[in-house]
Amino acid sequence: MDSLPVKTAVVGVGSLGQWHARVLAQTCPAARLVGVFDADAARAREIADRYHTRVLASLEEVAREAEAASVAVPTPIHFEVASFLLGCGLHLLVEKPLAATAEEADRLCQHARAHQRLLQVGHIERYNAALDALASFPEPPLAIEAVRLAPYPPPRPGLPPRGTEVSVVHDLMIHDLELALSLTQSPLESAEGWTACYLSPTADVAQARLRFANGTLATFWASRTGPDRVRLWRLYYPEAVVVLDLQTPSARIARCQGTTFVAEDIPLARRDALEAELYDFIAAIREGRNPTVPGESGVLALRAAEAVLNSAAQGRPLCPPVPF
């Protein structure tokens, strides 16, 4: 294993990329942040100065200076940027969703394999400490209910609000889709969806009802129009119900004892999910292994998102609300 720090760059230092730069510059000794690139030169200079690194003037310069990059540009250009950098021989962590479509995401995975580069997708919830509470449940849940709400993104001069270039299914619900695929380790068998546009040209509210091949049922609700930020999961097992607050994070397990349920709060380790994600990325490069969330997981999540949206486009009935 190479003991030298991995030379990294951040491509896109907006609302998400700035935090990637912080971690790589300040808390990850196995990485060395060699620079940042952003289409907004003033923003690139601001973040570079903040974290005492260089402004990289182009993607070509990123490719010359770095061994690996974190890509946090708008979703519609994920494929273009990631394809170029993979072709230049860089290992990549690409923010979720991996690409604008599952077909593009699959092509990125093919590029990564062809160039023998690591491709990780930024499904950060896989590193959430609340998931540690599921360690005592090796079998998939019988059913899942999840609610994911966020305030509407603030306006940006000359640009649409961040994230609204894609639907709320791709922006928020995709976290829950990917988590469910990971927990069930089972293909998606069917999907029903409903969406509505309120403030954006893309869907701002969505409901989905999913069935996995192993029999697990999942009902998801996502909205980016509410005043609060909510990340709640409820998982049903044969003799227990687990409630996870991914926002806090916290976990509570209610176990069946006779005809009653006895609940207990589960102590969780303190963990910064973004740090854990980036540490995994750098460690996977140094150790020559797959990351926890490889590009292929991003492909499956996008296929599930597209199945939900395809159903919604057919005007199927609204799913029952999730009873949180």
C-alpha positions in Angstrom: 0.0 0.0 0.0 1.4 3.4 -1.0 2.2 5.5 2.1 2.2 8.9 0.3 -0.9 11.0 0.5 -3.2 10.8 -2.5 -3.1 14.0 -4.6 -6.8 15.1 -4.8 -8.8 17.9 -6.4 -12.4 19.0 -6.0 -14.3 19.9 -9.2 -17.2 22.1 -8.4 -17.0 24.0 -5.1 -20.6 25.1 -4.6 -22.8 24.2 -1.8 -21.6 20.6 -1.6 -18.1 20.7 -3.1 -16.9 23.3 -0.6 -17.3 20.7 2.2 -15.4 18.1 0.2 -12.6 20.6 0.0 -12.7 21.2 3.7 -12.4 17.5 4.6 -9.7 16.8 2.1 -7.7 19.9 3.1 -8.1 19.7 6.9 -9.1 16.3 8.3 -7.9 13.6 5.9 -4.2 13.0 6.4 -4.1 10.3 3.7 -5.1 12.9 1.1 -3.4 16.1 -0.1 -5.7 18.7 -1.7 -3.7 20.0 -4.7 -6.4 22.4 -5.9 -10.0 23.2 -6.7 -11.7 24.0 -10.0 -15.0 25.7 -10.6 -16.6 27.4 -13.6 -17.1 30.4 -11.4 -13.5 31.6 -11.1 -14.3 33.9 -8.1 -15.8 31.1 -6.2 -12.8 28.8 -6.9 -10.5 31.6 -5.6 -12.6 32.0 -2.5 -12.5 28.3 -1.6 -8.9 27.9 -2.6 -7.9 30.8 -0.3 -10.1 29.4 2.5 -8.3 26.0 2.4 -4.9 27.2 1.4 -4.7 25.4 -1.9 -4.5 26.4 -5.6 -7.1 27.3 -8.2 -6.9 24.9 -11.1 -7.7 26.7 -14.3 -9.3 23.8 -16.3 -10.2 20.2 -16.2 -7.0 19.5 -18.1 -5.0 21.0 -15.2 -7.0 19.0 -12.7 -6.0 15.9 -14.7 -2.3 16.9 -14.7 -2.1 17.8 -11.0 -4.3 15.2 -9.3 -4.5 11.4 -9.0 -8.1 11.6 -7.8 -11.0 14.0 -7.7 -14.3 14.7 -6.0 -16.8 15.8 -8.6 -19.7 18.0 -7.3 -20.8 19.8 -10.4 -24.5 20.0 -11.5 -26.0 16.7 -12.3 -26.6 17.3 -16.0 -22.8 17.6 -16.6 -21.7 14.7 -14.4 -21.2 12.4 -17.4 -19.2 14.9 -19.4 -16.9 15.8 -16.5 -16.5 12.3 -15.1 -15.9 10.7 -18.5 -13.1 13.2 -19.3 -11.4 12.7 -15.9 -11.7 8.9 -16.0 -10.2 9.0 -19.5 -7.3 11.0 -18.0 -6.7 8.3 -15.5 -8.1 9.8 -12.3 -10.0 8.0 -9.6 -13.3 9.7 -8.9 -15.9 10.2 -6.3 -19.0 11.6 -8.1 -21.8 13.2 -6.0 -25.2 11.5 -6.3 -26.9 11.0 -8.6 -24.0 9.4 -10.5 -25.3 10.9 -13.7 -28.5 12.3 -15.3 -29.7 8.9 -16.4 -29.0 5.3 -15.6 -27.7 4.8 -19.1 -25.1 7.5 -18.6 -24.2 6.1 -15.2 -23.7 2.6 -16.6 -21.4 4.1 -19.3 -19.3 5.8 -16.6 -18.9 2.4 -14.8 -17.8 0.9 -18.1 -15.2 3.8 -18.5 -13.9 3.2 -15.0 -13.4 -0.5 -15.6 -11.8 0.1 -19.0 -9.3 2.6 -17.5 -8.9 0.5 -14.3 -9.9 3.5 -12.2 -12.0 3.6 -9.0 -15.5 5.1 -9.3 -17.4 5.9 -6.2 -20.8 7.6 -5.9 -21.6 10.0 -3.2 -24.6 8.3 -1.5 -23.6 9.7 1.9 -26.4 8.1 3.9 -24.6 4.8 3.6 -22.1 6.2 6.1 -24.8 7.5 8.5 -24.2 6.4 12.1 -28.0 5.6 12.5 -27.5 2.5 10.3 -25.3 1.0 12.9 -28.5 0.1 14.8 -29.3 -2.4 12.1 -26.2 -4.5 12.8 -28.3 -6.9 14.9 -30.7 -7.5 12.0 -28.9 -9.5 9.4 -32.0 -10.3 7.4 -33.7 -7.8 5.2 -36.7 -6.0 6.7 -40.3 -7.0 5.8 -41.2 -3.4 5.0 -39.8 0.1 5.0 -41.4 3.5 5.3 -39.4 6.6 4.8 -40.0 10.4 4.8 -37.4 12.8 3.4 -38.2 16.5 3.4 -36.2 19.6 2.8 -36.8 23.3 2.5 -36.9 24.7 -1.0 -33.4 25.7 -2.1 -32.6 29.5 -2.0 -32.4 31.5 -5.2 -29.1 32.0 -7.0 -28.5 35.1 -9.3 -28.9 34.0 -12.9 -29.3 30.3 -12.0 -32.1 28.1 -10.9 -32.2 27.0 -7.2 -29.6 24.3 -6.6 -30.8 20.8 -7.3 -34.0 21.8 -9.1 -32.4 20.9 -12.5 -33.5 17.3 -11.5 -36.7 16.0 -9.9 -37.0 15.5 -6.1 -36.8 11.8 -6.9 -33.2 12.2 -8.2 -32.4 15.0 -5.7 -33.7 13.5 -2.4 -35.6 10.2 -2.7 -32.6 8.6 -4.5 -30.9 8.4 -1.1 -33.7 6.2 0.2 -33.9 4.2 -3.0 -30.1 3.4 -2.7 -30.4 2.5 1.0 -33.3 0.2 0.4 -31.4 -1.6 -2.4 -28.4 -1.9 -0.1 -30.4 -3.3 2.8 -32.5 -5.7 0.8 -29.6 -6.9 -1.5 -32.5 -7.7 -3.9 -33.5 -6.4 -7.3 -36.4 -4.0 -7.6 -39.5 -6.0 -8.8 -42.0 -3.2 -9.3 -42.5 0.5 -8.7 -45.4 2.9 -8.4 -45.0 6.6 -8.3 -46.7 9.9 -8.1 -45.1 13.4 -8.5 -46.2 17.0 -8.5 -44.5 20.3 -9.6 -45.1 23.3 -7.3 -42.1 25.6 -7.6 -39.9 24.0 -10.2 -40.3 22.7 -13.8 -39.2 19.4 -12.3 -41.1 17.4 -9.6 -40.9 18.9 -6.1 -43.0 16.3 -4.3 -43.0 12.5 -4.9 -44.4 9.3 -3.4 -43.3 5.8 -4.3 -44.3 2.3 -3.5 -41.8 -0.3 -4.3 -41.6 -4.1 -4.1 -38.3 -6.0 -4.1 -37.8 -9.5 -5.4 -37.2 -10.8 -1.9 -40.7 -9.6 -0.8 -39.7 -6.4 1.0 -42.2 -3.6 0.5 -41.1 0.1 0.7 -43.1 3.3 0.8 -41.3 6.6 0.3 -42.3 10.2 0.5 -40.0 13.1 -0.6 -40.6 16.8 -0.8 -38.5 19.9 -1.1 -41.3 22.4 -0.4 -41.6 22.2 3.4 -40.2 24.4 6.1 -38.3 21.6 7.9 -35.6 19.1 7.2 -36.7 15.6 8.0 -35.0 12.2 7.4 -37.0 9.4 9.0 -37.0 5.7 8.4 -39.2 3.0 9.9 -38.2 -0.7 9.3 -40.4 -3.7 10.2 -38.8 -7.0 11.1 -40.6 -10.2 12.2 -40.4 -9.3 16.0 -39.2 -5.7 16.0 -39.7 -2.2 14.6 -36.7 0.1 14.1 -37.1 3.8 13.8 -34.1 5.8 12.5 -33.7 9.5 12.4 -31.0 10.0 9.9 -30.9 13.8 10.5 -30.0 13.6 14.2 -28.8 10.8 13.9 -30.6 8.5 16.4 -32.1 5.1 16.6 -34.9 3.4 18.6 -35.8 -0.3 18.5 -39.1 -1.7 19.7 -39.0 -5.4 20.3 -42.1 -7.6 20.6 -42.4 -9.2 24.0 -45.6 -11.3 24.1 -48.4 -8.9 23.1 -46.5 -5.7 23.7 -43.5 -3.8 22.3 -40.7 -2.7 24.6 -38.7 0.2 23.1 -35.1 1.2 23.8 -32.9 4.0 22.4 -29.7 2.6 20.8 -26.4 4.4 21.6 -24.6 5.4 18.4 -21.0 6.2 17.7 -20.3 9.9 16.8 -19.3 10.0 13.1 -19.2 12.7 10.4 -20.7 11.0 7.4 -18.9 13.1 4.8 -15.6 12.5 6.5 -16.4 8.7 6.5 -17.3 8.8 2.8 -14.1 10.6 1.8 -11.9 8.5 4.0 -13.4 5.4 2.4 -12.7 6.9 -1.1 -9.0 7.6 -0.3 -8.5 4.3 1.6 -10.0 2.4 -1.3 -7.6 4.0 -3.7 -4.6 3.3 -1.5 -5.7 -0.3 -0.7 -6.8 -1.2 -4.3 -10.3 -2.2 -3.2 -13.8 -1.3 -4.0 -15.4 1.5 -2.0 -18.5 0.9 0.1 -20.7 2.6 -2.6 -19.2 1.8 -6.0 -20.5 3.3 -9.2 -22.7 0.2 -9.8 -24.7 1.1 -6.8 -25.4 4.5 -8.3 -26.6 2.8 -11.5 -29.1 0.7 -9.6 -30.4 3.7 -7.7 -30.9 5.6 -10.9 -32.8 2.7 -12.5 -35.1 2.7 -9.4 -35.6 6.4 -9.7 -36.5 6.1 -13.3 -38.9 3.4 -12.6 -40.7 5.6 -10.1 -40.8 8.5 -12.5 -42.0 6.3 -15.4 -44.9 5.1 -13.3 -45.7 8.7 -12.2 -45.8 9.7 -15.9 -48.5 7.1 -16.5 -50.8 8.8 -14.0 -51.1 5.9 -11.5 -53.0 6.6 -8.3 -51.4 8.3 -5.4 -49.7 6.0 -2.9 -51.0 5.9 0.7 -49.3 8.5 2.8 -46.5 7.3 5.1 -47.8 7.4 8.7 -45.1 9.3 10.5 
